[in-house]
Amino acid sequence: MAKRTVICASPRAMGKSARVAKGLSDMLAKRFPEDDVEYIRLADLNIHHCIGCNTCEHDGACFMEDDMAGMLDTLAGTDALYVVSPVYFAGPPANYKAFLDRLQPHFYLQTRKAPKSDAHLVVVGDGGDPNGYDPLVVCTRSALAVGGFKLQSVHPFIGADSSDIVSRLSDDLVEGECV
Ligand SMILES: Cc1cc2nc3c(=O)[nH]c(=O)nc-3n(C[C@H](O)[C@H](O)[C@H](O)COP(=O)(O)O)c2cc1C
């Protein structure tokens, strides 16, 4: 049994990313009935942004008491991670960046040198910005690598509606071997 975790990275609990992430989560549960599929919305969590104090360098953990500790536990038990994120000015929305930055304790725990689990990024955007979404991908790849994940695939859906995205993801992520 594998543990598959789907994270909706949007600050909006009921937006397009949430619809896509829920659809993906349902598809994964159907395709892999033996697996444990967990769906998490960052919008439901309280994750403060990193303040760069480097307490985690000495303590191995952040001093802040919020929902990130639970997320680190979830990630530690995750075999395949799926992040669905909107693009904000080519990069991640602030709440998702806060989550990524709070992976920093793993930098000092040397997690990045251990074998990595697979991660996949679904990019949701409305388009109209000529600057693309590379910063979102790079921030995700960089922080998840420290957190113990290798970003294996990126699935950009700029200007598509959520039901279209879910059906197209089916081919890319669910039917194909992803772990
Ligand atoms: C502050 C802000 C910046 C955005 N920047 C971009 C962008 O650079 N490129 C893009 O395609 N869409 C951009 N969008 C549109 C969102 O990515 C799009 O509306 C997405 O569906 C929002 O996800 P949600 O429905 O899960 O909240 C931006 C939206 C906001 C609020």
The ligand as an ORCA input file, in Angstrom:
! r2SCAN-3c Opt
* xyz 0 1
  C      -2.408     37.857     -7.485
  C      -2.723     36.997     -8.664
  C      -1.762     36.838     -9.647
  C      -2.023     36.013    -10.734
  N      -1.038     35.824    -11.679
  C      -1.266     34.968    -12.718
  C      -0.227     34.701    -13.657
  O       0.881     35.217    -13.572
  N      -0.495     33.835    -14.674
  C      -1.708     33.220    -14.799
  O      -1.887     32.431    -15.726
  N      -2.721     33.453    -13.921
  C      -2.516     34.309    -12.877
  N      -3.499     34.541    -11.943
  C      -4.786     33.837    -12.111
  C      -4.870     32.600    -11.219
  O      -3.744     31.753    -11.379
  C      -6.133     31.803    -11.576
  O      -7.268     32.630    -11.371
  C      -6.275     30.538    -10.793
  O      -7.373     29.843    -11.295
  C      -6.517     30.811     -9.321
  O      -6.604     29.582     -8.675
  P      -7.782     29.289     -7.634
  O      -9.068     29.312     -8.429
  O      -7.464     27.976     -7.109
  O      -7.741     30.357     -6.620
  C      -3.283     35.365    -10.874
  C      -4.266     35.564     -9.866
  C      -3.974     36.356     -8.784
  C      -5.027     36.524     -7.700
*
